[in-house]
Amino acid sequence: MVAMALKITVISNLNTNGVLSLPPNRLHSHLLCSNPKFCGRRFIGSAPLSLSRSKKSWHGSLQVSNLSQSSASNSFDVVIVGAGIIGLTIARHLLLASDLSVALVDAAVPCSGATGAGQGYIWKAHKSPGTEKWELMMRSHQLWENLAKSIQLQGMDPLEELGWKKTGSLLVSKTAAESAMLKERVEELSQEGLRAEFLSTNDLLSEEPELVLEQEGGAAFFPDDYQLDVHRTVAFIAEGNRRFAVEGRYAEFYHEAAIGLVRPGNSCEVGAIQTSKNTLHSKKAVVIAAGCWTGSLIHDLIKQPDIELDLPIKPRKGHLLVIENFKSFKLNHGIMETGYANHQSATLNATASNSGPVYNAQDLSVSMTATIDVSGNLVLGSSRQLVGFSTEVDESVINHIWQRVGEFIPALRQESLEDLRQSREVRVGLRPYIPDGKPVIGLVPGFSNVFLAAGHEGEGLSLALGTAEMIADMVLGNPCKVDATPFALLGRCFH
Ligand SMILES: Cc1cc2nc3c(=O)[nH]c(=O)nc-3n(C[C@H](O)[C@H](O)[C@H](O)COP(=O)(O)OP(=O)(O)OC[C@H]3O[C@@H](n4cnc5c(N)ncnc54)[C@H](O)[C@@H]3O)c2cc1C
């Protein structure tokens, strides 16, 4: 058996012009492939150093065609479409929990979607016990913690590998009404067994000195919340998946848009994914995890007279401002303003509410988030807009974020955004937004082997490992660890 070196592209980054570029330290990694069955194939592509962010050419709708012939050379147990955090972690879970072979397909590369823009908060602070997502979030966070521990047990540092830090989180209030609400939240989460306390403005002076609030303000402090660095985490997971290529169980098809689902005859089973370059046969399951593109991708497949599909996943644009190598001051925790939760859950047709301000998801909303990442960058956010699939940087949104953060951290006002232009990076991502606020995770009704995992909006990193486990259990026919009913498609997207 002849060993053969394969060059594989690892990861991409967004620069201020919305152009993908590869971080120099992670340009290529090399993998020794001892399995000729896989080495002979174009199963791992190498990316150009930069790629236009325009997705028009490769995020089209899937066309359904009939399976004419089967080629064993591109045959896998599971074919996953989308290599964002959701697709990558589903691949990981299947590879670790079974002996199935997995193909991962992406129109570009990992981190080219919403994932690349993620701030990395793995937080419970702004989640509510008793809601339908609570259990999934708790399970997912447990799995993240287990992953960090297992990295440590292998003699590596989770901080280095994932950018994993127990920063704790501060949910900040400016008004007396918000403070009262945060006190209730502290009470509620404490009853769930989480460590939580309310900090007055005086307490905050020692805990987070740069955070300056009026007397009636304060913060709910959750010391056990985490953050990760999304680029390091994705690189780690992608690299782990690639180890299975040596066994002939894993293959990547990057820069290959999925353009069709192939069905033998008119059966309820999908036999293959047609990409722009290959037909990838699936023996057991197809998983569509294409973020905000999932709706249009799946639409054509479901054109059946007896099933009416409405998968209303929309791209919800978000800007994040990163000031590189920030030295002017330190932040000790992850910070977020209380209003963030309202912005996140805003519905398309908001109505008046007695419980506080209501935001319409159609409008631009900016809520303050601030943290220092593992590389010493100041990461400031974030915005939400439903303005289509454009990922153009909008300077007015950046100014908005800058001003909003300055209202909480006045030291920033001494810096000029213009002067920081050379050391700043803007990340833009399209969150996969669903109006009812829950991801879709489950089988597509009418099909026996097509699963969806999409619609995680602003919590895809937080929910990724729980989602991956859920999909893997469904594919393998295992009982799910968490009730999957709230995430089913039937009744929500199918009528
Ligand atoms: C500014 C910002 C901050 C955020 N902060 C956080 C945070 O702190 N914590 C948190 O939990 N979440 C956060 N999120 C949300 C999180 O990033 C998303 O929920 C998550 O990344 C969604 O992952 P995904 O894999 O579903 O989608 P994506 O990352 O968008 O991946 C979808 C993939 O599908 C591919 N694709 C699309 N069409 C096709 C096709 N036809 N064929 C093949 N491939 C295709 C795309 O190229 C892409 O790589 C943030 C998001 C933004 C924008």
The ligand as an SDF file (V2000), in Angstrom:
LIG
                    3D

 53 58  0  0  0  0  0  0  0  0999 V2000
  -22.0690   38.3670   14.3890 C   0  0  0  0  0  0  0  0  0  0  0  0
  -22.4500   36.9940   14.8760 C   0  0  0  0  0  0  0  0  0  0  0  0
  -22.1410   36.6220   16.1820 C   0  0  0  0  0  0  0  0  0  0  0  0
  -22.5060   35.3550   16.6500 C   0  0  0  0  0  0  0  0  0  0  0  0
  -22.1660   34.9970   17.9270 N   0  0  0  0  0  0  0  0  0  0  0  0
  -22.5230   33.7820   18.4050 C   0  0  0  0  0  0  0  0  0  0  0  0
  -22.1690   33.3800   19.7220 C   0  0  0  0  0  0  0  0  0  0  0  0
  -21.4900   34.1090   20.4380 O   0  0  0  0  0  0  0  0  0  0  0  0
  -22.5990   32.1720   20.1690 N   0  0  0  0  0  0  0  0  0  0  0  0
  -23.3460   31.3360   19.3930 C   0  0  0  0  0  0  0  0  0  0  0  0
  -23.7280   30.2670   19.8610 O   0  0  0  0  0  0  0  0  0  0  0  0
  -23.6810   31.6720   18.1170 N   0  0  0  0  0  0  0  0  0  0  0  0
  -23.2860   32.8700   17.6170 C   0  0  0  0  0  0  0  0  0  0  0  0
  -23.6240   33.2440   16.3450 N   0  0  0  0  0  0  0  0  0  0  0  0
  -24.4910   32.3390   15.5560 C   0  0  0  0  0  0  0  0  0  0  0  0
  -23.7160   31.2310   14.9260 C   0  0  0  0  0  0  0  0  0  0  0  0
  -22.5620   31.7460   14.3070 O   0  0  0  0  0  0  0  0  0  0  0  0
  -24.6210   30.5020   13.9030 C   0  0  0  0  0  0  0  0  0  0  0  0
  -25.8120   30.1010   14.5310 O   0  0  0  0  0  0  0  0  0  0  0  0
  -23.9410   29.2530   13.3710 C   0  0  0  0  0  0  0  0  0  0  0  0
  -22.6670   29.5720   12.8920 O   0  0  0  0  0  0  0  0  0  0  0  0
  -24.7760   28.5940   12.2530 C   0  0  0  0  0  0  0  0  0  0  0  0
  -24.0140   27.5190   11.7780 O   0  0  0  0  0  0  0  0  0  0  0  0
  -24.4620   26.6900   10.4990 P   0  0  0  0  0  0  0  0  0  0  0  0
  -23.4640   25.6060   10.3330 O   0  0  0  0  0  0  0  0  0  0  0  0
  -25.8950   26.3320   10.6320 O   0  0  0  0  0  0  0  0  0  0  0  0
  -24.4240   27.7300    9.2930 O   0  0  0  0  0  0  0  0  0  0  0  0
  -23.1950   28.3540    8.4780 P   0  0  0  0  0  0  0  0  0  0  0  0
  -22.0240   28.5930    9.3400 O   0  0  0  0  0  0  0  0  0  0  0  0
  -23.7560   29.5060    7.7350 O   0  0  0  0  0  0  0  0  0  0  0  0
  -22.7960   27.1930    7.4920 O   0  0  0  0  0  0  0  0  0  0  0  0
  -23.5770   26.8350    6.3820 C   0  0  0  0  0  0  0  0  0  0  0  0
  -22.6320   26.2890    5.3260 C   0  0  0  0  0  0  0  0  0  0  0  0
  -23.4300   25.7680    4.2560 O   0  0  0  0  0  0  0  0  0  0  0  0
  -22.7210   26.0040    3.0710 C   0  0  0  0  0  0  0  0  0  0  0  0
  -23.6440   25.9420    1.9450 N   0  0  0  0  0  0  0  0  0  0  0  0
  -24.6610   26.7560    1.6330 C   0  0  0  0  0  0  0  0  0  0  0  0
  -25.2690   26.3660    0.5000 N   0  0  0  0  0  0  0  0  0  0  0  0
  -24.6150   25.2660    0.0840 C   0  0  0  0  0  0  0  0  0  0  0  0
  -24.7500   24.3910   -1.0360 C   0  0  0  0  0  0  0  0  0  0  0  0
  -25.6750   24.5610   -1.9780 N   0  0  0  0  0  0  0  0  0  0  0  0
  -23.9010   23.3440   -1.1380 N   0  0  0  0  0  0  0  0  0  0  0  0
  -22.9360   23.1290   -0.2250 C   0  0  0  0  0  0  0  0  0  0  0  0
  -22.7580   23.9440    0.8540 N   0  0  0  0  0  0  0  0  0  0  0  0
  -23.5880   24.9850    0.9950 C   0  0  0  0  0  0  0  0  0  0  0  0
  -22.1180   27.3940    3.2670 C   0  0  0  0  0  0  0  0  0  0  0  0
  -21.0070   27.5950    2.4160 O   0  0  0  0  0  0  0  0  0  0  0  0
  -21.7200   27.3510    4.7330 C   0  0  0  0  0  0  0  0  0  0  0  0
  -20.3670   26.9730    4.9150 O   0  0  0  0  0  0  0  0  0  0  0  0
  -23.2280   34.4650   15.8140 C   0  0  0  0  0  0  0  0  0  0  0  0
  -23.5040   34.8270   14.4950 C   0  0  0  0  0  0  0  0  0  0  0  0
  -23.1190   36.0740   14.0220 C   0  0  0  0  0  0  0  0  0  0  0  0
  -23.4180   36.4440   12.6020 C   0  0  0  0  0  0  0  0  0  0  0  0
  1  2  1  0
  2  3  1  0
  2 52  2  0
  3  4  2  0
  4  5  1  0
  4 50  1  0
  5  6  2  0
  6  7  1  0
  6 13  1  0
  7  8  2  0
  7  9  1  0
  9 10  1  0
 10 11  2  0
 10 12  1  0
 12 13  2  0
 13 14  1  0
 14 15  1  0
 14 50  1  0
 15 16  1  0
 16 17  1  0
 16 18  1  0
 18 19  1  0
 18 20  1  0
 20 21  1  0
 20 22  1  0
 22 23  1  0
 23 24  1  0
 24 25  2  0
 24 26  1  0
 24 27  1  0
 27 28  1  0
 28 29  2  0
 28 30  1  0
 28 31  1  0
 31 32  1  0
 32 33  1  0
 33 34  1  0
 33 48  1  0
 34 35  1  0
 35 36  1  0
 35 46  1  0
 36 37  1  0
 36 45  1  0
 37 38  2  0
 38 39  1  0
 39 40  1  0
 39 45  2  0
 40 41  1  0
 40 42  2  0
 42 43  1  0
 43 44  2  0
 44 45  1  0
 46 47  1  0
 46 48  1  0
 48 49  1  0
 50 51  2  0
 51 52  1  0
 52 53  1  0
M  END
$$$$
